[in-house]
Amino acid sequence: MNRILLFLLLSFNVLMAQEGYPKPKITEDLLFYIQHSSNHNTFVYEWSGDKSDPIDVFRINYEDKVQKEELTGIQRKFAYGVSYTNASKTQFSLAASKKSILHIKTDGDKRWVEITTSKHKIKIDHIFIKLQSKSNGINAKAEYILVYGKNQNNKSIVEKIIL
């Protein structure tokens, strides 16, 4: 009984992690977005169509004027920037996690990003990063990451990655 209660509480915590967070406008170029627990600003990854740099990354500042902003140099270099890992630029990693390889997939005009975790292959919708309560700025440390998306059977999935 205690294990069931613990499971339900943990599941509820995962599902409620982003209550009240704004969502960026869903467009056909949107690949995925990232939000974190220290504020509601959102980091958006869109298909640019540029062969030399196919992903456009920017921030939507929901804390101030709800406006699109370029990443700062620090954000690009240490957290949200993209590094392509193959010549065709269909694989990439994020600056904060160079070990996790993400894959750009296509079907006709549709594009999406997939990640393979220890448990699943996930077509990413968005990612939520729970930061440790005492971390901020360049020294921010993640407690866990929630990857929201679809599994190989096109069923909604949330995978919690504890760091």
N, C-alpha and C positions, 0 to 999 in steps of 0.2 A: 504494500500500500504506500509506504513512504517513497519508494522509487517512482511510482506512478505520479504522486503529487509533485515530486522534484522535477520529473520530466515535464509535467504540465506547466509548472512555474517557469522553467527554462524556455519552453516553447512560447509561452505568453510573452516573456521578455524579448525574445527574438522578433515576434510578430509586432510588438508595440515599439520597437526601437526607433522608428521614424515617424511616429504620429506627429502631425502638425508641420512636417517639412514640406516646403513648396516643391513642385515638380517643374522642370523646364518644359518648354513647348516641345511636343513630340512632332518631329519632322521626318521626312524620308531620309535625310542625311544623318540623323542622330544615331550614333553607334551605341553609346551608353553614357551614364553620368555617375559621378562620385559625390557623396555627401559625407560629412563627419559630425561628430558630436559636439564640437566646440562652438559652432554657429550654423546657420542655415545656408551659407554660401555653397554654391554647387559648381563642380568642375565638370564641364561638358566636353565630350569627345564626338566630333562630327566628321563625316566623310567629306574631304575637300575636293577630291577628284584630281588633285595635283600629283603627278607621278613621282616627283621628287620628295614630297611630304604629304602623303594622302590623308593624314589625320590632323584636323584643326582642333586645338585644345584651348579653351577659354574658361573664364570664371563668370558666373552670374552672381552679382553682389546683391543678395536679398536683404542684407543688413542695412543698406544705405538707400540707394535709389532704384533698386531692381534694374540694374544695367549690366550689359555685357562688358567685361574687362579682359585685357590681355593678362596672361600669367606674369607674375614678377619673375625675375631671374632666379631667385631662391626657390620659388614654387616649381619652376620648370626644371631646375637642376637637381633638386633634392626630393621632390614629392610627386608632382603630377605630370611632368614632362614625359615625352615618348622617345624611346631609342629603338630603332628598327634593327632586327636581328638577322635579317636575310636580305639579299640583293633585290628581290622582288617587292620588298616592303609589305609583305603579307603577315609577318610575324613581328611582334614588338614587346617591349617590357616597359613598365612604368619606372620612373626614376627611383621611387621608394622601394621597389621590389624587383630588382633585376633578375632574380631567379625564376619568377613567374612569367612564363611566356604566354602571350595572348595572340590569337590568330584571327585575322580578318577573313571572313568567309563571304562568298558571293553566290547568288542565284539570280541570273538575269540582271535586273537593275537593283535588286535588294542586296544590302550588305549588313553584316552583323559581326560581332566579336564573340569568340568562344574562348573559354579557359578550361583546361583539364585540371581538376583538383585530385586529391587522393581518393575521392569517392565518386566523382561524376565529371562528365563533360557538360559544361553549362553555356548556353547561349545567353550572354549577359544582357540584362535590362539595366540594372544599376547596382552600385556598390555602396555600402554604408560602413564607415570606419568608426569604431568606438575608441576614442582616445582615452588614455589613462587620465584620471582626474587632475593630476598635478603636472601634466605636461602641456607645453604650449610652444608656439613658434618653431624654430628650427630644431629644437630638442623634443618635439612631440613624439610620443611613443604610442603605438596602437595596442589596445588590450585585445581586441578581436576585430574581424572583418566579416560582414555579411554580404554574400554574393547572391543577388536576386536574379532569376532568369527562368529559362526553360531547360528541361533535361532532354535527352535524346528522343523521348516519347512525346515531346512538346507539352509536358506537364509542368506547371509552375513549381519552382523549387527555391528554397532558401538554404544556402549552405553557410554554416558558421565556421570560420577558420580562427582558432585560438592561437595567438602568437606568444 
